Amino acid sequence: MGPNSKEATEGGNCDAEAHLEDSTLVQKNYQCPVCGKSFQRSPNLLTHQRIHTGERPYQCPQCGRCFSQQSSLTIHLRIHTGELPYPCPQCGKRFRQSSNLLKHKQLHAGVRPHLCSECGKCFAQRSNLLIHQRVHTGEMPFLCSECGETFRQHRSLLLHQRLHKEDGSWGYNCPECGKTFSQSSDLVKHLRVHTGEMPYSCLYCGKKFRYISNLNRHRRTHTGEKPHACRQCGECFSHLSSRNMHERVHTGERPYGCAECGKKFISSSKLIRHLRIHSKEMSYICSECGKNFPCHLNLMRHQQVHRAHNSLVKEESSC
């Protein structure tokens, strides 16, 4: 390589370095007149200004809720469609936002870098640690301007403030049955009981559901997703309630007790079956002999006697 080539290379390096220096010193020419924050691009400033103006130009066609950014509306629409495009490669649990998936992955990795100096409890996110520390300090930094009640978390204040309405009334009442709710969103969900509305459809089979939570549980029958792992043995379950009931095998917990004899059970369904013994309710009838049994398992065991007898009769008749 000749000297000119070397000079050209060195010159190119100098240009690249100069470009990098320029890129690190990009001027932020778009300044917010309200708070002074600066931005590199005009669209970013316009989006930011909506914080001050309260403008929310992007409206959800399903429920009417409005958003300041198109991206926020896109994420919100997944509540109605049931779309969960971000699956966890470890357990299959799916998420509406990539940021939620990243937080979830920290649980698998065991990453909990934020330690409470008071009690030693660890958190995957610093924000959760800060909220937790208020338990020790007693700090309640969020004040309701209507009644003076204070709260540990901002979201708790927001939920509380919805109870204060302009007409001085408290809560949200159902016009059909009079039931009262603390949040308008809960009233909207409840009204579907009266209207029969089923706004959430399964993409796999078309079955409709009243609540998004029911759709999410149903979808797992198609996907095979089992996001709830036993904290003792690692066995996975599609429903949290199934996981919780399974864990009682490890803990020995039997929270459902019979008022008649004191016998305890892992689940309410097992208690209900047991109660038939005391009530003499016999729901399961043997088609062979008509004998009644209080639970299906007892009937199945009994029918084995008939099958064994029938097999023996056939053998004797064939001899």
Summary of the structure (lengths in Angstrom):
residues: 319
radius of gyration: 31.2
end to end distance: 102.4
largest distance: 108.3
contacts: 732
relative contact order: 0.04
helix: 47%
strand: 13%
